[in-house]
Amino acid sequence: MDIHDSDPLRRLRAIMARLRDPDGGCPWDRAQTPGSIVPYTLEEAYEVGEAIASAEPEAIQGELGDLLFQVVFQARLGEEAGDFDFDDIARAIGDKLLRRHPHVFGDAEFAQDHEREAAWESAKADERRDRDRHSALDDIPLAMPALARAQKLQRRARRVGFDWDEAAAVIDKIREEIGEVQAEFEQGAVPERLTDEVGDVLFTVVNWARHLGVDAETALRGSNRKFERRFRAMETLAEADGPGMNDLSLDELEALWAEAKRSEGKGPLDHL
């Protein structure tokens, strides 16, 4: 492989090999292990999500490149260990896509979307059995963001019928869980107990979002961005009118919040 190769992917792999070269490579890159770069891989994945949310093609391209580098990095480490290389990774995902899309690459025909989804899940279940994993909850990474992992756990449970039939039924459960938090709080429960009960509320709200067809992780990311945008606008307004937010009362801060919302051109019913 050559760092001047005209093929972009071969060039990237050559650059990676050079970075890992014991003779003249980068000390930081040579010191890395498969486990040590996981935090960077997760960070890059989040940055891809943020770039996509920004709808800026140049930013998306750049962040996807950073994420691709993480894949190439892991592939190089696997190759050095004699376990696998980039071609093995690409071959495996290609085989998996062919296997999971018999309606595209084979003779299968599905009249309804749910039939195609059932076939997809069946193929995944077969793959888990081949790896001697038998629980419906196998292969859900612990490192996933908590909201996203909750959704995935709930979807897996739904496959065996452990789920509410409709979104309306979840609302009563949310009220029940909130009542349990309130009761524990009024009884002076220790923080660990309150944490457990609040977790139940969040898990149930995720379930409600799933029944409504809303991705909870995406929804909360959007609300985080909205809060940050409006809070920064509040800071700008406060600095324009005086010394800043620290010396303002809660009522004055609420007024700034309302003004920040109006500055976005939103209506009176737009509540965070």
Summary of the structure (lengths in Angstrom):
residues: 272
radius of gyration: 24.7
end to end distance: 52.9
largest distance: 70.8
contacts: 653
relative contact order: 0.05
helix: 70%
strand: 0%
